[in-house]
Amino acid sequence: METITCFFNFRSPYAYLGVRKALEKNIKFKFIPVCYLPKELLKFLADGAENEYKRSYLFEDCERLFEEIGIKNVSKIITKEANWPKVHASWLCAEENGFGDKFMIEAFDARWKNNLDLGKNEVIEEICNKIGFSKDLGLNAMNDEKYDTTLKSFTKIMRENKVFGVPTFLYKNERYWGQDRIEILYNRILKDK
């Protein structure tokens, strides 16, 4: 089967929704965390935490979307609380050791359902404990240059595939951007079977 790539970031509620919907449909991915953006994108992307209009829409939209899947009291905070490369480095380590999907769901739930700060070591430690993954490996990965170098290398893949936001799903060189594109992607995959 053709590889399906998913670009994501734990900071994005839309990535959370998209990944969750895709996993519920048993779509298997090669995940690529987006932590470092290509410099040419930075000038075009307004930070949701800094843009009041975007932030207010995001809360309004996410409240509706999360309610559809039974999640009430979604986080109303968009902060820069976590060092996102460190959080995603911990995920990369979990992925290498066969715990990537479990870590991902728990991290997204911790951030968006439980309003926890993924930048805190105790939150990462709790995620690791919950999924049966070594907390020492998870925490040590956060300061491991190898993982940071890997995360930085993904900007090249973003450029090559013109990825500008998360979640972006890539299937047969076709991009599907946004949590609301899962059904279209799923139908495309089924058509090819």
ZIKASUL-V246396 format. One record per residue. N is the residue number from 1. SS is DSSP state (alpha for helix, beta for strand, coil for the rest). PHI is phi in degrees with one decimal (* if undefined). PSI is psi in whole degrees, -180 to 180 (none if undefined). Layout:
n/ss/phi/psi
N/SS/PHI/PSI
N/SS/PHI/PSI
This chain:
n/ss/phi/psi
1/coil/*/144
2/coil/-61.9/138
3/coil/-68.1/136
4/beta/-112.8/122
5/beta/-101.1/140
6/beta/-124.9/119
7/beta/-92.5/129
8/beta/-145.0/169
9/coil/-152.2/136
10/coil/-64.0/-18
11/coil/-73.1/-22
12/coil/-93.7/123
13/alpha/-66.2/-29
14/alpha/-71.0/-36
15/alpha/-63.2/-42
16/alpha/-56.6/-51
17/alpha/-63.2/-44
18/alpha/-64.2/-46
19/alpha/-63.6/-44
20/alpha/-60.3/-47
21/alpha/-62.4/-42
22/alpha/-66.0/-43
23/alpha/-66.4/-33
24/alpha/-64.1/-27
25/coil/-92.5/9
26/coil/59.7/32
27/coil/-80.4/127
28/coil/-97.9/134
29/coil/-124.0/159
30/beta/-99.5/113
31/beta/-89.0/140
32/beta/-129.4/112
33/beta/-73.6/140
34/coil/-105.4/103
35/coil/-117.3/-39
36/coil/-111.2/121
37/coil/-91.1/145
38/coil/-58.0/139
39/alpha/-57.1/-30
40/alpha/-68.6/-20
41/alpha/-84.2/-30
42/alpha/-55.6/-41
43/coil/-71.6/-17
44/coil/-98.0/-18
45/coil/-99.1/120
46/coil/-86.3/132
47/coil/-70.0/124
48/coil/-57.6/-30
49/coil/-72.5/-24
50/coil/-99.5/-21
51/coil/-98.4/105
52/alpha/-60.0/-41
53/alpha/-65.6/-46
54/alpha/-63.6/-43
55/alpha/-61.9/-45
56/alpha/-65.7/-38
57/alpha/-65.8/-43
58/alpha/-56.3/-46
59/alpha/-63.5/-44
60/alpha/-61.8/-48
61/alpha/-65.5/-47
62/alpha/-66.1/-34
63/alpha/-59.2/-44
64/alpha/-64.7/-49
65/alpha/-65.7/-41
66/alpha/-69.4/-37
67/alpha/-61.5/-36
68/alpha/-57.6/-31
69/coil/-104.6/15
70/coil/85.0/17
71/coil/-104.9/118
72/coil/-105.3/161
73/coil/58.6/44
74/coil/-60.6/151
75/coil/-52.2/134
76/coil/-104.3/18
77/coil/-117.5/126
78/coil/-114.4/109
79/coil/-127.6/174
80/coil/-103.1/35
81/coil/-61.3/-35
82/coil/-102.0/152
83/coil/-84.6/95
84/alpha/-59.1/-38
85/alpha/-60.1/-38
86/alpha/-65.6/-43
87/alpha/-61.6/-45
88/alpha/-72.2/-26
89/alpha/-64.5/-41
90/alpha/-62.4/-41
91/alpha/-62.6/-43
92/alpha/-56.7/-42
93/alpha/-63.6/-44
94/alpha/-61.6/-42
95/alpha/-61.2/-45
96/alpha/-59.3/-29
97/coil/-103.2/15
98/coil/84.1/14
99/coil/-116.9/14
100/alpha/-59.0/-50
101/alpha/-63.0/-44
102/alpha/-64.4/-44
103/alpha/-61.2/-44
104/alpha/-58.3/-51
105/alpha/-62.8/-44
106/alpha/-64.5/-39
107/alpha/-66.8/-45
108/alpha/-61.7/-44
109/alpha/-61.8/-43
110/alpha/-59.6/-44
111/alpha/-71.7/-49
112/alpha/-98.7/-30
113/alpha/-89.0/-41
114/coil/-104.9/0
115/coil/59.5/34
116/coil/-94.3/154
117/coil/-89.1/107
118/coil/-67.4/-9
119/coil/-79.4/-8
120/coil/-92.9/131
121/alpha/-56.4/-38
122/alpha/-65.7/-28
123/alpha/-72.1/-44
124/alpha/-63.4/-42
125/alpha/-60.2/-43
126/alpha/-64.6/-40
127/alpha/-60.7/-47
128/alpha/-60.4/-46
129/alpha/-60.9/-43
130/alpha/-62.9/-36
131/alpha/-97.1/-1
132/coil/80.4/24
133/coil/-102.7/145
134/coil/-58.1/117
135/alpha/-64.7/-32
136/alpha/-63.6/-44
137/alpha/-63.0/-46
138/alpha/-61.3/-45
139/alpha/-72.8/-41
140/alpha/-64.0/-33
141/alpha/-61.7/-28
142/coil/-63.5/-23
143/coil/-117.7/17
144/coil/-93.0/118
145/alpha/-58.1/-31
146/alpha/-58.0/-45
147/alpha/-70.5/-39
148/alpha/-64.0/-40
149/alpha/-62.3/-42
150/alpha/-61.7/-46
151/alpha/-60.2/-42
152/alpha/-65.2/-32
153/alpha/-67.2/-21
154/alpha/-69.9/-18
155/alpha/-62.4/-33
156/alpha/-63.4/-43
157/alpha/-65.4/-39
158/alpha/-60.4/-46
159/alpha/-60.7/-48
160/alpha/-58.7/-34
161/alpha/-104.7/6
162/coil/54.6/46
163/coil/-82.7/126
164/coil/-121.0/-4
165/coil/-168.0/173
166/coil/-122.8/148
167/coil/-79.9/142
168/beta/-121.3/130
169/beta/-111.1/136
170/beta/-120.7/121
171/beta/-139.0/122
172/coil/50.8/46
173/coil/62.8/17
174/beta/-107.3/135
175/beta/-96.6/141
176/beta/-128.3/109
177/beta/-106.1/127
178/coil/107.5/153
179/alpha/-65.0/-22
180/alpha/-84.9/5
181/alpha/-100.7/3
182/alpha/-61.4/-43
183/alpha/-63.4/-40
184/alpha/-64.9/-45
185/alpha/-60.9/-47
186/alpha/-58.6/-46
187/alpha/-63.7/-35
188/alpha/-65.7/-41
189/alpha/-65.0/-45
190/alpha/-61.6/-39
191/alpha/-60.9/-33
192/alpha/-83.1/-9
193/coil/-75.8/none
